[in-house]
Amino acid sequence: MNKALITGAAGFIGSNLCQFLLDKKMTVFAVDNFLTGNKKNLEPLINNPHFHFFAADVLDFDFFKLGKIDYVFHLASPASPVKYRAYPIETLMVNSMGTKKILDYLLKNNTASFVFASTSEVYGNPKEHPQKETYYGNVNPIGDRACYDEGKRFAETLIITYFRRFKLNLRVARIFNTYGPNMEEDDGRVICNFIYQALSNQPITVYGKGEQTRSFCYISDMINGLYLMAKTKNLAGEVINLGNPEEKKIIEVAQLIKKLTLTKSPIIFKPNYPDDPEKRKPDIKKAERLIKWRPKIRLEDGLQKTIIYFKKRYFSL
Ligand SMILES: NC(=O)c1ccc[n+]([C@@H]2O[C@H](COP(=O)([O-])OP(=O)(O)OC[C@H]3O[C@@H](n4cnc5c(N)ncnc54)[C@H](O)[C@@H]3O)[C@@H](O)[C@H]2O)c1
């Protein structure tokens, strides 16, 4: 039976990945300090005999006690702008020292396949569109998003340096906006904000004019991509974009959610935050070529599934 370790397991992506790997009959070791994650996400997993949860901070956890692991997914980090602005130092530390801690554990477990959850934010406010892995990015190193963007950029540099120096089996996934069940209603990310506001008949808040674009990937597609990144042979040292290239303006997403929820909520506009990227769209040719991956779920279908989940979890409908 293969063994997997997931940090950030109580979060949105982590909890979905735990379920997926358990369904693949893996033994899953899961670590989370609940900084931004939720115990509720673990409820469907906790009684599975192959699921072993450790309530701990990555920075303090003794990874060596787990012995040999086949797959390691390092996802622990606040991910939404609201959360990393609230926890800037924690964000920097888990991505820098936390990543180093896991890489040092991998020096002793050097056959494990490691996938790091990086982000499209490493491209900052991009001047190249769509974003290819070869683009260096346009990041403000001292802006209020820098704890996240630069934390992830440092982690990528550290990982690639360990790969070059120690030949570890390391892979970097640059994740673009992802959405779906197990997102928090107060998470601050655009899709959960809009759905929660629409279902509770509050105004749907668009920051700026809503002309900025994003590309949204449904969670099942993302989990599949992360799994393929871990499983595919000869991928060590690769950095790969994972995201849905279907690009939408934020205002279009607000209108679509309004239509799908049948809400009467008005769409209102508020001033945008500094350094908010104007455009975001992954070039996924590398993922198509190296891991044979392409998202399958259309935005409207993914939104329907997410709305059903939000209705059940937050409105008992
Ligand atoms: N969801 C997205 O759209 C998206 C986009 C790009 C990158 N990512 C990356 O994917 C990963 C997961 O994102 P998510 O959306 O699931 O976020 P999330 O906030 O839902 O989950 C992150 C989890 O990490 C945990 N955590 C944070 N610091 C920790 C620490 N020091 N020790 C142990 N646990 C810690 C949190 O409690 C939480 O459960 C993050 O690394 C994020 O940067 C996500």
The ligand as an SDF file (V2000), in Angstrom:
LIG
                    3D

 44 48  0  0  0  0  0  0  0  0999 V2000
   -7.0160   27.3420   -3.7990 N   0  0  0  0  0  0  0  0  0  0  0  0
   -6.3760   27.9990   -4.7390 C   0  0  0  0  0  0  0  0  0  0  0  0
   -6.9880   28.5970   -5.6330 O   0  0  0  0  0  0  0  0  0  0  0  0
   -4.8690   28.0110   -4.7510 C   0  0  0  0  0  0  0  0  0  0  0  0
   -4.2190   28.7070   -5.7790 C   0  0  0  0  0  0  0  0  0  0  0  0
   -2.8390   28.7220   -5.8100 C   0  0  0  0  0  0  0  0  0  0  0  0
   -2.1100   28.0410   -4.8530 C   0  0  0  0  0  0  0  0  0  0  0  0
   -2.7480   27.3740   -3.8580 N   0  0  0  0  0  0  0  0  0  0  0  0
   -1.9180   26.7110   -2.8420 C   0  0  0  0  0  0  0  0  0  0  0  0
   -2.4630   25.4510   -2.4900 O   0  0  0  0  0  0  0  0  0  0  0  0
   -2.2730   25.2150   -1.0950 C   0  0  0  0  0  0  0  0  0  0  0  0
   -3.5980   24.8790   -0.4570 C   0  0  0  0  0  0  0  0  0  0  0  0
   -4.4880   25.9770   -0.6430 O   0  0  0  0  0  0  0  0  0  0  0  0
   -5.9820   25.9510   -0.0930 P   0  0  0  0  0  0  0  0  0  0  0  0
   -6.7880   26.7190   -1.0390 O   0  0  0  0  0  0  0  0  0  0  0  0
   -6.3590   24.5660    0.2510 O   0  0  0  0  0  0  0  0  0  0  0  0
   -5.8030   26.8210    1.2340 O   0  0  0  0  0  0  0  0  0  0  0  0
   -6.4290   26.5870    2.6840 P   0  0  0  0  0  0  0  0  0  0  0  0
   -6.1580   27.8210    3.4770 O   0  0  0  0  0  0  0  0  0  0  0  0
   -7.8160   26.1080    2.5770 O   0  0  0  0  0  0  0  0  0  0  0  0
   -5.5380   25.3850    3.2210 O   0  0  0  0  0  0  0  0  0  0  0  0
   -4.2340   25.5510    3.7020 C   0  0  0  0  0  0  0  0  0  0  0  0
   -4.0810   24.6810    4.9400 C   0  0  0  0  0  0  0  0  0  0  0  0
   -2.7380   24.8120    5.4440 O   0  0  0  0  0  0  0  0  0  0  0  0
   -2.8250   24.8420    6.8760 C   0  0  0  0  0  0  0  0  0  0  0  0
   -1.6060   25.4660    7.3950 N   0  0  0  0  0  0  0  0  0  0  0  0
   -1.1840   26.7380    7.1960 C   0  0  0  0  0  0  0  0  0  0  0  0
   -0.0090   26.9270    7.8100 N   0  0  0  0  0  0  0  0  0  0  0  0
    0.3190   25.7490    8.4050 C   0  0  0  0  0  0  0  0  0  0  0  0
    1.4240   25.3110    9.1800 C   0  0  0  0  0  0  0  0  0  0  0  0
    2.4380   26.1210    9.4900 N   0  0  0  0  0  0  0  0  0  0  0  0
    1.4230   24.0440    9.6160 N   0  0  0  0  0  0  0  0  0  0  0  0
    0.3940   23.1890    9.3280 C   0  0  0  0  0  0  0  0  0  0  0  0
   -0.6620   23.5500    8.5890 N   0  0  0  0  0  0  0  0  0  0  0  0
   -0.6950   24.8240    8.1280 C   0  0  0  0  0  0  0  0  0  0  0  0
   -4.0920   25.6080    7.1700 C   0  0  0  0  0  0  0  0  0  0  0  0
   -4.6070   25.4210    8.4580 O   0  0  0  0  0  0  0  0  0  0  0  0
   -5.0250   25.0720    6.0800 C   0  0  0  0  0  0  0  0  0  0  0  0
   -5.7530   23.9470    6.5200 O   0  0  0  0  0  0  0  0  0  0  0  0
   -1.6060   26.4590   -0.5130 C   0  0  0  0  0  0  0  0  0  0  0  0
   -0.2280   26.2270   -0.4140 O   0  0  0  0  0  0  0  0  0  0  0  0
   -1.8860   27.5190   -1.5500 C   0  0  0  0  0  0  0  0  0  0  0  0
   -0.8870   28.4900   -1.5690 O   0  0  0  0  0  0  0  0  0  0  0  0
   -4.1130   27.3570   -3.7730 C   0  0  0  0  0  0  0  0  0  0  0  0
  1  2  1  0
  2  3  2  0
  2  4  1  0
  4  5  1  0
  4 44  2  0
  5  6  2  0
  6  7  1  0
  7  8  2  0
  8  9  1  0
  8 44  1  0
  9 10  1  0
  9 42  1  0
 10 11  1  0
 11 12  1  0
 11 40  1  0
 12 13  1  0
 13 14  1  0
 14 15  2  0
 14 16  1  0
 14 17  1  0
 17 18  1  0
 18 19  2  0
 18 20  1  0
 18 21  1  0
 21 22  1  0
 22 23  1  0
 23 24  1  0
 23 38  1  0
 24 25  1  0
 25 26  1  0
 25 36  1  0
 26 27  1  0
 26 35  1  0
 27 28  2  0
 28 29  1  0
 29 30  1  0
 29 35  2  0
 30 31  1  0
 30 32  2  0
 32 33  1  0
 33 34  2  0
 34 35  1  0
 36 37  1  0
 36 38  1  0
 38 39  1  0
 40 41  1  0
 40 42  1  0
 42 43  1  0
M  CHG  2   8   1  16  -1
M  END
$$$$
